[in-house]
Amino acid sequence: MAIKQYNPTTPARRGMTSQDLSDITTRKPLKSLTKSKKQNAGRNNAGRITVRHRGGGVKRHYRLMNHNLPAGMVVTVEHIEYDPNRSARIARVKDQNGLYHYILADTSMTVGKVIQSGAEAPIEQSNRMPLANIPVGTQIYAIELHPGKGAQMVRSAGTKAQLMAKEGDYAQVRLPSGEVRKFRLEATAAIGVVGNVQHQNIKIGSAGRKRRKGIRPTVRGVVMNAADHPHGGGDGGRHGAGKAPRTPWGQLTLGYRTRRRKDVAGHIVRSRHDAKRKK
């Protein structure tokens, strides 16, 4: 997939690029698999802002995805669609019972392709099966963290993981971050690479385009008053150079680990931080 360039008719257009939609086969989603999406502007049920810099943006409809195709299901790709709620493309598929589903589209999906799921499925791209049945070294995506719960990891555009080894009841998978993690062999994954690979190369170009995405402006802490941010204050000169970056509430950011769940520690074979140090 190529990136669409713009003629420099304005300063914003000079550096702006957008995604090429030539691989999309229909512009209209299936109405039965969509629902309205409420804009909360980053606020929780108490009305307090829990995620900053959110609000506005164009209206979206959420596509009801199926991240857990049951074993034995055979589906046929009918359309490749754009999804405003995720970076990847989605595929509208029809199963053997005539029911429609939305699944993540990988780089090999085209209209008419037949996809199978389950332990008996052949080892081919887009097919979904347990990690126990996938050969070591295969590139995979849409991996289950807990067997039967549905895919939770490696779902963004252009991402892929690699099955590194199998030992006992677990498989070792190298994730896109470089982390090597253990998964149960019963957990399922799809073979291939998530589509829309060029998504990371898109340049927004203008502030208005960012607002249409529902992202509001961000103000740097160093230009605030000391009462508003730990980086704020000063006489207009260079200040805050010796302090570690912090949030407005004083929590460390860069290099500060925030993972709270202790039960995942035994499943991590190699941290992503260790992988970056070796590079």
C-alpha positions as CSV (number, residue, x, y, z in Angstrom):
1,M,0.0,0.0,0.0
2,A,1.3,3.4,-1.0
3,I,1.1,6.7,0.8
4,K,-0.9,9.5,-0.9
5,Q,1.1,12.8,-1.4
6,Y,-0.5,16.2,-1.7
7,N,0.5,19.2,-3.8
8,P,1.9,22.0,-1.7
9,T,-1.1,24.3,-2.3
10,T,-0.9,25.5,1.4
11,P,1.8,25.3,4.1
12,A,-0.1,22.5,5.8
13,R,-0.5,20.5,2.6
14,R,3.3,20.7,1.9
15,G,4.1,18.0,4.5
16,M,0.8,16.3,4.6
17,T,0.3,12.7,3.5
18,S,-2.7,10.3,3.9
19,Q,-3.4,6.7,3.4
20,D,-4.2,5.1,0.1
21,L,-7.7,3.6,0.1
22,S,-7.3,1.6,-3.1
23,D,-7.4,-1.7,-1.2
24,I,-10.8,-0.9,0.2
25,T,-13.7,-2.6,-1.7
26,T,-16.7,-0.9,-0.2
27,R,-17.3,2.5,1.6
28,K,-20.5,1.5,3.4
29,P,-20.3,-0.7,6.5
30,L,-22.8,-3.5,7.4
31,K,-25.5,-1.8,9.4
32,S,-26.2,-4.8,11.6
33,L,-22.5,-4.9,12.7
34,T,-22.3,-1.2,13.7
35,K,-23.4,0.8,16.7
36,S,-23.3,4.4,17.7
37,K,-20.2,5.6,19.6
38,K,-20.7,8.2,22.3
39,Q,-18.1,11.0,22.6
40,N,-17.0,11.3,26.2
41,A,-14.3,13.9,25.7
42,G,-12.0,11.9,28.0
43,R,-14.3,12.1,31.0
44,N,-15.5,9.3,33.2
45,N,-18.9,8.6,34.7
46,A,-18.3,11.3,37.3
47,G,-17.7,13.9,34.6
48,R,-14.0,14.3,35.5
49,I,-11.3,14.3,32.9
50,T,-9.3,11.0,33.1
51,V,-7.7,11.3,29.6
52,R,-6.5,14.8,28.7
53,H,-6.5,16.4,25.3
54,R,-9.7,14.6,24.0
55,G,-12.9,16.1,22.6
56,G,-14.6,17.1,19.4
57,G,-13.9,15.2,16.3
58,V,-16.1,13.7,13.6
59,K,-18.9,11.3,14.6
60,R,-18.0,7.7,14.3
61,H,-19.8,4.4,14.4
62,Y,-18.2,1.4,16.1
63,R,-17.8,-1.8,14.1
64,L,-18.6,-4.9,16.2
65,M,-15.5,-7.1,15.7
66,N,-15.2,-10.9,16.1
67,H,-11.8,-11.5,17.7
68,N,-12.6,-15.1,18.6
69,L,-13.6,-17.3,15.6
70,P,-14.7,-20.6,17.0
71,A,-12.9,-23.8,16.0
72,G,-14.3,-25.4,12.8
73,M,-15.6,-22.1,11.3
74,V,-14.9,-21.4,7.6
75,V,-15.4,-17.9,6.4
76,T,-15.1,-16.2,3.0
77,V,-13.9,-12.6,2.6
78,E,-16.6,-10.4,1.0
79,H,-15.1,-6.9,1.5
80,I,-12.1,-5.1,2.9
81,E,-13.3,-2.0,4.7
82,Y,-12.0,1.1,6.4
83,D,-12.5,1.3,10.2
84,P,-12.3,4.8,11.8
85,N,-11.8,3.2,15.2
86,R,-8.5,1.4,14.6
87,S,-5.4,1.7,12.4
88,A,-5.8,-1.6,10.7
89,R,-8.2,-2.5,8.0
90,I,-11.1,-4.9,8.7
91,A,-12.6,-7.7,6.6
92,R,-16.3,-8.4,6.2
93,V,-16.6,-12.2,6.1
94,K,-19.4,-14.6,5.7
95,D,-19.4,-18.0,7.5
96,Q,-20.9,-21.3,6.4
97,N,-24.2,-20.5,8.1
98,G,-24.6,-17.2,6.1
99,L,-23.8,-15.0,9.1
100,Y,-21.5,-11.9,8.7
101,H,-18.6,-11.0,10.9
102,Y,-15.9,-8.4,11.0
103,I,-12.3,-9.6,11.5
104,L,-8.9,-7.9,11.3
105,A,-7.6,-7.8,7.7
106,D,-4.0,-8.9,7.1
107,T,-1.7,-8.2,4.2
108,S,-2.9,-11.3,2.2
109,M,-6.6,-10.9,2.5
110,T,-8.5,-10.3,-0.8
111,V,-12.1,-10.7,-1.8
112,G,-13.0,-14.3,-2.1
113,K,-10.3,-15.7,0.1
114,V,-11.4,-18.6,2.3
115,I,-10.2,-18.5,6.0
116,Q,-10.4,-21.4,8.4
117,S,-10.1,-21.6,12.2
118,G,-9.4,-24.5,14.6
119,A,-6.7,-27.1,15.1
120,E,-7.6,-28.9,11.9
121,A,-7.1,-25.7,9.7
122,P,-4.2,-25.9,7.2
123,I,-1.0,-23.8,8.0
124,E,-1.7,-20.9,5.7
125,Q,-1.9,-17.2,6.0
126,S,-5.0,-15.7,7.7
127,N,-6.0,-19.1,9.2
128,R,-6.5,-19.1,12.9
129,M,-5.4,-22.0,15.1
130,P,-3.8,-22.8,18.5
131,L,-0.2,-21.9,19.0
132,A,0.5,-25.7,19.5
133,N,-0.3,-26.2,15.8
134,I,1.7,-23.3,14.4
135,P,5.3,-24.0,13.4
136,V,8.2,-22.3,15.3
137,G,9.4,-19.2,13.5
138,T,6.0,-18.3,12.0
139,Q,4.8,-14.7,12.0
140,I,1.5,-14.3,13.8
141,Y,-0.9,-11.6,14.9
142,A,-4.2,-11.3,17.0
143,I,-2.9,-13.5,19.8
144,E,-5.1,-14.6,22.8
145,L,-3.8,-13.8,26.2
146,H,-6.3,-16.2,27.8
147,P,-7.5,-19.2,25.8
148,G,-11.1,-18.6,24.7
149,K,-11.2,-14.9,25.5
150,G,-10.4,-13.7,22.0
151,A,-7.4,-11.8,20.5
152,Q,-6.0,-9.1,22.7
153,M,-2.4,-8.6,21.5
154,V,-0.8,-7.6,18.2
155,R,-3.8,-6.0,16.5
156,S,-2.5,-2.6,15.2
157,A,-1.7,-1.9,11.6
158,G,1.5,-3.4,10.3
159,T,2.3,-5.3,13.5
160,K,3.5,-8.9,13.7
161,A,4.9,-11.3,16.3
162,Q,7.1,-14.3,15.9
163,L,6.6,-17.7,17.5
164,M,10.1,-18.4,18.9
165,A,9.9,-21.7,20.8
166,K,7.6,-24.2,22.5
167,E,8.4,-25.6,26.0
168,G,6.0,-27.6,28.2
169,D,2.6,-26.0,28.2
170,Y,3.8,-22.7,26.9
171,A,5.0,-21.1,23.7
172,Q,7.4,-18.2,23.7
173,V,6.5,-15.3,21.4
174,R,8.5,-12.3,20.5
175,L,6.2,-9.3,20.4
176,P,6.6,-6.1,18.2
177,S,8.1,-4.3,21.2
178,G,10.9,-6.8,21.4
179,E,9.5,-8.4,24.6
180,V,9.5,-12.2,24.6
181,R,6.5,-13.6,26.5
182,K,5.0,-16.9,27.3
183,F,1.5,-17.9,26.1
184,R,-0.5,-21.0,26.7
185,L,-0.3,-23.5,23.8
186,E,-4.1,-23.6,23.7
187,A,-4.3,-19.8,23.0
188,T,-5.0,-19.1,19.3
189,A,-3.4,-16.7,16.9
190,A,-3.7,-15.9,13.2
191,I,-0.9,-16.4,10.7
192,G,0.4,-13.4,8.9
193,V,0.9,-9.7,9.3
194,V,-1.8,-7.1,10.1
195,G,-2.6,-5.0,7.0
196,N,-2.2,-1.3,6.3
197,V,1.5,-1.5,6.9
198,Q,2.2,2.1,5.8
199,H,0.0,3.6,8.5
200,Q,3.0,4.6,10.6
201,N,4.4,6.8,7.8
202,I,1.3,9.1,7.6
203,K,2.0,12.8,8.4
204,I,-0.9,14.6,9.8
205,G,0.3,18.0,8.4
206,S,-2.3,20.4,10.0
207,A,-3.8,21.2,13.3
208,G,-7.3,21.0,11.9
209,R,-6.8,17.4,10.9
210,K,-5.8,16.5,14.4
211,R,-9.0,18.2,15.8
212,R,-11.1,16.1,13.4
213,K,-9.5,13.0,14.9
214,G,-10.9,14.1,18.3
215,I,-7.5,15.2,19.7
216,R,-7.3,18.7,21.3
217,P,-4.1,20.8,21.7
218,T,-1.4,19.9,24.1
219,V,0.4,22.6,26.2
220,R,4.0,21.9,27.3
221,G,4.7,21.9,31.0
222,V,7.7,24.2,30.7
223,V,5.6,27.0,29.5
224,M,3.2,26.8,32.4
225,N,3.3,28.5,35.8
226,A,5.0,26.7,38.7
227,A,1.5,26.2,40.3
228,D,0.2,24.3,37.2
229,H,3.1,21.9,36.4
230,P,6.3,20.6,38.0
231,H,8.2,21.8,34.9
232,G,6.7,25.3,35.1
233,G,7.9,28.6,36.5
234,G,11.2,30.4,36.1
235,D,12.3,33.7,34.7
236,G,12.0,32.8,31.0
237,G,15.4,31.2,30.8
238,R,16.2,27.5,30.5
239,H,14.8,25.7,33.5
240,G,13.9,22.2,34.5
241,A,17.0,20.7,32.7
242,G,18.1,18.6,35.7
243,K,14.7,17.2,36.6
244,A,13.2,13.9,35.3
245,P,10.1,14.4,33.1
246,R,6.9,14.3,35.1
247,T,3.2,14.5,34.6
248,P,1.2,17.5,35.9
249,W,0.6,15.5,39.1
250,G,4.3,14.7,39.7
251,Q,4.4,11.1,38.5
252,L,7.6,10.1,36.6
253,T,7.1,9.4,32.9
254,L,10.1,8.5,30.7
255,G,11.9,5.4,31.9
256,Y,9.5,4.8,34.8
257,R,7.8,1.5,34.7
258,T,4.0,1.7,35.5
259,R,3.0,-2.0,35.0
260,R,1.0,-2.9,38.1
261,R,-0.1,-6.5,37.4
262,K,2.2,-8.8,39.3
263,D,0.8,-12.0,37.7
264,V,2.5,-11.3,34.3
265,A,6.0,-11.2,35.7
266,G,6.4,-15.0,35.5
267,H,5.3,-15.0,31.8
268,I,7.9,-12.4,30.6
269,V,11.0,-14.2,29.4
270,R,12.8,-11.1,28.2
271,S,11.7,-7.5,28.9
272,R,11.3,-5.1,26.0
273,H,13.7,-2.8,27.9
274,D,16.4,-5.5,27.7
275,A,15.8,-5.8,24.0
276,K,16.4,-2.1,23.4
277,R,19.6,-2.1,25.4
278,K,21.1,-4.8,23.2
279,K,20.4,-2.7,20.1
